[in-house]
Amino acid sequence: MSGRSSAPGTLRPGGRTARTRAAVRDAVLTGLGEYGYPGLTVEYVAEHSGVHKTTLYRRWGGIEGLVADALDLAGEDDWTPPDTGTLEGDLRALAREAAQSFADPARAAAPTAIIAAAFQSPRAADALHAFYSERFLRCEAIVRRAVARGEAQPGTDAGAVVRAVSAPMYFRLFITREPIDETLADQAADAALAAVRAGAFDAAPGG
């Protein structure tokens, strides 16, 4: 992807370089939460990360590069999808996790600002797309286990299942600006589960 040295999840050098990137990422996320993308400045990141702004410009090029790299680092975490023993349990746990991440306004500020930034910055949009694509790849394990248990048909599109779980909540969060809770999360998961059982996400013949 343009502007990225590697895909999310790629191992990075350790030591000082890793610590510097982590400090810069934390400053970027904090700044996004406080001021949003339009209000975030290189000066703010320099002050809060302890990295001189000339270094930030040289290595990241500016705010677009800083936001994109923050998402790249987010993709390097050790997050794994739920494994409850049933497809229903996995989808409900996945949905509740998404709902909980936006339940606390302080905790939700940074991811909300990153999503908003994707509408203003092509590099942020590319980084956000790569981040979620990588998350969908991790969630394929949920569908593989469901197929092995006979809960889903072989060829079920894991990405489509995960999107179906999260889409109703993201619609309320970012389009209609309505609150979400655990009840809505369970409802979204149950709807996706019903669609899986109906074969709605089965791969097309020859696809």
KAWOSUL-V476700 format. One record per pair of residues at least 12 apart in sequence whose ideal C-beta (glycine too) atoms are under 7 Angstrom apart, sorted by sequence separation. I is the first residue (numbers start at 1). GAP is how many residues later the second one is. D is the distance in whole Angstrom. If there is no record, write none. Layout:
i->{I & I}
gap->{GAP & GAP}
d->{D & D}
This chain:
i->{82 & 31 & 81 & 115 & 143 & 31 & 42 & 114 & 42 & 143 & 169 & 142 & 169 & 28 & 31 & 27 & 30 & 140 & 143 & 139 & 169 & 42 & 168 & 24 & 27 & 42 & 45 & 27 & 136 & 40 & 136 & 139 & 165 & 165 & 24 & 23 & 136 & 23 & 24 & 165 & 23 & 164 & 37 & 20 & 161 & 164 & 161 & 28 & 28 & 156 & 161 & 29 & 160 & 24 & 28 & 71 & 152 & 157 & 25 & 156 & 153 & 156 & 157 & 67 & 155 & 25 & 155 & 153 & 67 & 21 & 90 & 67 & 68 & 72 & 68 & 71 & 75 & 64 & 67 & 71 & 74 & 81 & 65 & 68 & 80 & 81 & 64 & 68 & 75 & 87 & 115 & 64 & 67 & 71 & 81 & 81 & 3 & 4 & 8 & 12 & 87 & 3 & 87 & 9 & 8 & 9 & 4 & 8 & 98 & 95 & 99 & 94 & 98 & 102 & 91 & 33 & 37 & 33 & 36 & 32 & 102 & 37 & 33 & 36 & 37 & 29 & 32 & 99 & 32 & 99 & 37 & 99 & 37 & 99 & 96 & 99 & 98 & 96 & 95 & 95 & 95 & 92 & 95 & 92 & 91 & 91 & 91 & 88 & 87 & 87 & 3 & 8 & 3 & 7 & 8 & 2 & 1 & 9 & 4 & 8 & 7 & 1}
gap->{12 & 13 & 13 & 13 & 13 & 14 & 14 & 14 & 15 & 15 & 15 & 16 & 16 & 17 & 17 & 18 & 18 & 18 & 18 & 19 & 19 & 20 & 20 & 21 & 21 & 21 & 21 & 22 & 22 & 23 & 23 & 23 & 23 & 24 & 25 & 26 & 26 & 27 & 27 & 27 & 28 & 28 & 30 & 31 & 31 & 31 & 35 & 38 & 39 & 40 & 40 & 41 & 41 & 42 & 42 & 43 & 44 & 44 & 45 & 45 & 46 & 46 & 46 & 47 & 47 & 48 & 48 & 49 & 50 & 52 & 52 & 54 & 55 & 55 & 56 & 56 & 56 & 57 & 57 & 57 & 57 & 57 & 58 & 58 & 58 & 58 & 59 & 59 & 59 & 59 & 59 & 60 & 60 & 60 & 60 & 61 & 62 & 64 & 64 & 64 & 64 & 65 & 65 & 66 & 67 & 67 & 68 & 68 & 68 & 70 & 70 & 71 & 71 & 71 & 74 & 76 & 76 & 77 & 77 & 78 & 78 & 79 & 80 & 80 & 80 & 81 & 81 & 81 & 82 & 82 & 83 & 83 & 84 & 85 & 86 & 86 & 87 & 89 & 90 & 91 & 93 & 94 & 94 & 97 & 98 & 101 & 102 & 105 & 106 & 109 & 120 & 122 & 123 & 123 & 123 & 124 & 125 & 125 & 126 & 126 & 127 & 129}
d->{6 & 5 & 6 & 7 & 5 & 6 & 5 & 6 & 7 & 4 & 6 & 7 & 7 & 6 & 7 & 5 & 6 & 4 & 6 & 6 & 6 & 6 & 4 & 6 & 4 & 6 & 6 & 4 & 7 & 6 & 4 & 5 & 5 & 6 & 5 & 4 & 6 & 6 & 6 & 5 & 7 & 4 & 7 & 6 & 6 & 6 & 6 & 5 & 6 & 6 & 5 & 6 & 4 & 7 & 4 & 7 & 5 & 5 & 5 & 5 & 6 & 6 & 6 & 7 & 6 & 5 & 4 & 5 & 6 & 6 & 5 & 7 & 5 & 6 & 6 & 4 & 5 & 5 & 5 & 6 & 6 & 6 & 7 & 7 & 7 & 5 & 4 & 4 & 5 & 4 & 7 & 6 & 7 & 5 & 6 & 5 & 7 & 7 & 6 & 7 & 4 & 6 & 6 & 5 & 2 & 6 & 6 & 6 & 5 & 5 & 6 & 6 & 6 & 6 & 6 & 3 & 6 & 4 & 5 & 5 & 7 & 6 & 6 & 6 & 4 & 4 & 4 & 5 & 6 & 7 & 6 & 6 & 7 & 7 & 6 & 4 & 7 & 5 & 4 & 7 & 5 & 6 & 4 & 4 & 4 & 6 & 6 & 5 & 6 & 7 & 5 & 6 & 7 & 6 & 6 & 6 & 5 & 6 & 7 & 4 & 7 & 6}
